[in-house]
Every structure is written in C-alpha cells, then in structure tokens.
Amino acid sequence: MTVATSPPLAGELADLARDSLFAYRDGLSAEQSCRLSYARLRRIHEQLGSAVATVRDPRRLTAAMQWSAMLDETTFALLNIHYSLALGTMLDHAGDSPVLASFVAELDDMTSVGLFMATELAYGNNAVNLRTTAVYDPETREFDLHSPDVSAYKYMPNAGLADVPKLAVVLARLISHGTDHGVMPFVVRISDANGLRPGIEAVPLGDKPGFALDNALTRFRHVRVPLANMLGGGLGQLAEDGTFHPVLRSPRERFTAAMGRVTTGRLCLTTAMLACARASCAIAIRYARQRQTFAPGARQVAVLAYRSHQRALFGALAATYAMTALADRALDAYADSPEGPTAATGHLISVTKVASTWAASEIIHNARERCGAQGMFRENRIAGYVGLAQGAVTAEGDNLVLLSLTAGALVGGTGAPAWTPRPGDLADLGHLLNLLRGREETLRAQARSRLVGGDGDSFATWNRGLTTMLSFGQAAGVRLAFEELYRRCRETDGALSRLLCLYGLLEIDRNGGWYLAHGAVTADQVRELPDLIDAQCERISHDVDELVDGLAVPDLVLRVPIGGDDYLAAFAGRHTTALPEPSADLP
Ligand SMILES: Cc1cc2nc3c(=O)[nH]c(=O)nc-3n(C[C@H](O)[C@H](O)[C@H](O)COP(=O)(O)OP(=O)(O)OC[C@H]3O[C@@H](n4cnc5c(N)ncnc54)[C@H](O)[C@@H]3O)c2cc1C
C-alpha cells in the first residue's frame, strides 16, 4: 500500500546511511552547519555520479531531493539549486557551444557548485523587471556585468562561502548598441579556490532559523564576461558585432523561457516537502503511541488514544497520503514530457506545488505541536522541517502569486456544466468527490464572471476576481489530490479508503459554511460532521501501523530519540550519559 513519490529512496542512496557524514550533529555554528551541508552535497553527488544524468532522470532527481530533505534541509536546498536551477538552465540553453559545454562539465562533476541568481533586492515576484545589466562591447567581445544600484543587488544566492568554487547562472538585462533586449541568462564564475572573483562582492545575510544556507547579498562591479558565456540557445543569439537575433520574439517570452527550470525546482521542492511531511507523521505517530498521559477513569493512556490527537495526526496522515498521490501524478506528467513540460503539465505542477507545500506546512506544524516539548528539538527532526516549509511556500514561485497566476490561466478553460448539488451520504467516497468537484467548478465559474466586464481598469478587475480565483485554485488542488488517491483506493484495500474518507470529511468541514450556503449539505449533516469525523478516526486507529509503514520513511530518518520503539531508552542513551554519577550524599 506504499504511497511515496519516487521509489528509489532506498537502493543506492541507502548506502549513504552508513556514512557517518549523515549522522545527526548538535551544537554546530551556522557556518559549520553550512560547510557540513556542502560536504553532504558532494557526498550525495559522488554516490549518484553524473549530475547531467541525474537531471535527465526526473525520478532519480526527485528521489535524491526527498532523501536529502529528510536528513538535512540545507543540503536539499543546495541540491535543488545546483541540479534543477543552475545545471538544468545550462542544459536547456547551452546549444552546441563548446565553451558552455565546459561549464556544464564543471557542474556535472561538481568541480564547481552551481548557483542561480535571478532575484534582486527590489525584484522578487516581479523579477521580470530586474535591473542588473550586461552591456555588450563589440571591441572586446565581452559583456560588462554591473549592478547599477542597491535595488539590483542579487538577493540571496548562496554566494556566502567564498572559498567554495561556484559557477552561477546570472539573469541580467542584455544591452547592445544602446538597446535593451530584456533579461537573458549568463554563466558567471563567482568564486574559485582563491575566493570571490574580481568585481564580485558578497555580504553574508543574517541567520534564518533552521536553515543554514550561506545566502548573501551580491553585487557586480563591471565584471567582464565573454560573449560565449551567454546562454542564448532557444532564446536568441548575439552576433559578434552586437546584433541580436531573437529566437523567441518578445522579451517576456525569453524571460519565461530563461526561468523555465523553476518548474523542475518546483517539482523537487514539492516532493521534498512531502517527504518531510511523511517523516513528520511517522515520527509523531510513533511517539504518540508510546507517550503516556492522564485520562479520566484510567491511570495512564497513550496520547494517541485521545480523539483530539487522532484528529490532528490522522488528519495530517490523510493529507500527506492525498498530497503525495497528487505529487506522484505531477511527477509522472513531468517525466512523460522529455521535450519539456506542456502548459497543462506546468499548471498541474504549479497547483501541486501550492497545495502540497501549504498542506506540508500545516502537517509539519501539527506534528511538531503534538510531540510537545520533544517536538522543539532538532534531533527529533520535525523542528528542522518547520523552517524548510516556511521557505518552500515562498521559493520557486510564492504560493499566493503562483496560485493566482495559475488559477487565472485555468478559469478561462471550459469547465464542467453548472453544478447541481444532490443530497448524498458523506461517508461515500464518490459523493465526497462530487462535492469537491462541485465546489471547484462553482468557484471557477464565479471567478470567471468576476474577471469579465469592468470599466477598463484591468487591475481593479483582477482584484475583484482575485479572492475567488485563489479559492478556486485551492479547491482544484484538493480535488485533484482526492481524485488521485481515490483512483488508488479502487486498486487497493480498505485502510486507504478509510483514510481518504477522513481527508474528504475534513475538507467539507473546513468549508462547511460554503457547502451549506450552496445547498450541497443539509444543516443536519453539518451538525453531524464532528461525530462522523470522530468515528472515522476510531476506525483508522486500527489501521495506523499499516498506514505508517506505507509512508516508507527510511530507518535512517526514523532513528531519532522519539522515532523508535522506546523513546525513554533512546533519550537516556543520548543525553543522560553526560550527567555525573548521582552522588551518594544526595537523597
Ligand atoms: C529558501 C529560499 C531560497 C531562495 N534561493 C534563491 C536563489 O537561489 N536564487 C534566486 O534568484 N532567488 C532565490 N530566492 C528568492 C525567491 O526567488 C524569492 O523569495 C521569490 O521570488 C519571492 O520574492 P520575495 O521573497 O521578494 O517576495 P515579494 O515579491 O517581496 O512578496 C512579498 C509578499 O507580497 C505578496 N505578493 C507579491 N507580489 C504579488 C502579486 N503580484 N500578487 C499578490 N501578492 C503578491 C507575496 O505573496 C508575499 O506575501 C530564494 C528564496 C527562498 C525563500
């Protein structure tokens, strides 16, 4: 019954489990943690072999991302930037240039670590307007790469550790003979064994809780970059005399294509976050089975016997399974498009990224809270995932912005005919799916009607539809996740069906007012929902071992004090040995 994206989490990566480099370490400074993450990055690369081969195999790539995220969030971020963004973008736009091929080779064998520099201090979600310039000089056949002012300083690439050789894909405005041709990607050597290259300055940024990446504010001061370093394949080429020959006609199209590998990054981030959600559920549930507490009429019970705990953790488990099934669908669609994702696949990945990272953030937060004080400590892993989840909703397309753009593109499509709600049994999976579909289609139609008309003020029109569009996009993510897990339920056994029913009931409960207002549920059904959810939790409590096993979390990840069969012994083994022997004088 395993539901886990990318099966090869075991296999070749499992060998790394025996490597002490991946053992948990306490008490490191931010810089020591960061250096450890770079060492782990190299070790994973060594194990995987050619980075190009890994990038070209999405299942292998996402498996590596998932495995690394569960063990070290910072190593995951390094992997995603190196493989998905830097190397991926070079492969897409290097064409047949031997110079660019030599840069690809450097990232392939990780002689240099790859960076991706798009965002600037004043240009985040609006990066299309970024202001770093690459002014072409036909006499020297070089670009002059320059940050004109503070607003254009590259904002937060991992350029902080200057003694690590790094090669970046830098997005900058191509200017030739005084004409601005829009944003293009360039390969720029940031640092080598002697530190930062001349003309490049990087100031390390402050601490980010739970995330030790060496992010730095980076500026270019008239850095000379050879003409051959422009990644123009499929975008446009610059002749030696400075004439620009575009392949894609508009600057906006070229920018979107130059940023195309963000889709791969999104998929990697999604599957990695869900791996952390699976690990959080497994650890929190294993702990909750052992952790004792008081109870009316009983001296002690395991906290998992409480309905409140079940609702939180089984609800998290249900969302984890549903979102993992959705991510699998997105991964399949991506893996089936070797020529690059179609628009439909891109939209599916965007909706999946948003739905999954928001869900993972809630799941991880819930799991952390249900572990009480133990959940606060990094050695039990979940606390570390909280920081990663925060970054995940912002990076690779801020969730709100990405969802509004994706929903905006999808509202125009031909939806199903207007939905007529029918009465039905809320414990029936087919009926639950019908309710979720109905909500999605109704919101789609409402959003569409809000986006037409108006008085010609496009921003006011967009704003009028925005909230409904976002609700539509979220409803689409939930429906897709439910649908995908439902498809698997028909192929498997009852435990998964019971879990899916809980997922559906919690989603109806979340939007109970909406369903009631649209006549899709009765007032009695709304009143009975809490009991229905409790009854479902009671049923799932008998399946829980099987469902936790189905998460397929590697033993190495579960090997934390509260993740084993005896947390007291594990905790004592790790910590009380450091205490002095009890003194005979003390009572
Ligand atoms: C962990 C991490 C690693 C990163 N690594 C890199 C990297 O290696 N290279 C790189 O180039 N960048 C990197 N980034 C930067 C990342 O690309 C930006 O964070 C992202 O583009 C969002 O920009 P911003 O953070 O400036 O948000 P802003 O654009 O400042 O957004 C702030 C708020 O405004 C809202 N908002 C913004 N625009 C809109 C809109 N149009 N409609 C509605 N709401 C809006 C957002 O939802 C958000 O809540 C990284 C970010 C993170 C978190």
The ligand as an ORCA input file, in Angstrom:
! r2SCAN-3c Opt
* xyz 0 1
  C      14.735     29.485      0.808
  C      14.843     30.405     -0.348
  C      15.881     30.255     -1.267
  C      15.989     31.125     -2.352
  N      17.011     30.948     -3.240
  C      17.100     31.772     -4.305
  C      18.133     31.592     -5.271
  O      18.959     30.697     -5.156
  N      18.188     32.415     -6.340
  C      17.285     33.407     -6.516
  O      17.363     34.103     -7.515
  N      16.296     33.627     -5.613
  C      16.194     32.837     -4.520
  N      15.191     33.024     -3.598
  C      14.330     34.192     -3.743
  C      12.957     33.814     -4.275
  O      13.024     33.608     -5.642
  C      12.022     34.958     -3.881
  O      11.842     34.850     -2.480
  C      10.688     34.875     -4.579
  O      10.826     35.217     -5.925
  C       9.677     35.819     -3.944
  O      10.171     37.118     -3.872
  P      10.209     37.891     -2.475
  O      10.621     36.955     -1.415
  O      10.995     39.109     -2.681
  O       8.670     38.233     -2.197
  P       7.841     39.607     -2.571
  O       7.822     39.686     -4.044
  O       8.501     40.703     -1.813
  O       6.473     39.247     -1.938
  C       6.089     39.667     -0.596
  C       4.610     39.346     -0.358
  O       3.818     40.021     -1.326
  C       2.942     39.124     -1.992
  N       2.920     39.470     -3.429
  C       3.986     39.811     -4.200
  N       3.602     40.019     -5.467
  C       2.272     39.794     -5.518
  C       1.286     39.809     -6.561
  N       1.628     40.121     -7.827
  N       0.013     39.475     -6.254
  C      -0.339     39.203     -4.965
  N       0.546     39.166     -3.944
  C       1.831     39.442     -4.204
  C       3.563     37.732     -1.793
  O       2.552     36.742     -1.720
  C       4.273     37.869     -0.455
  O       3.383     37.549      0.580
  C      15.050     32.172     -2.521
  C      14.003     32.314     -1.602
  C      13.897     31.447     -0.531
  C      12.765     31.638      0.437
*
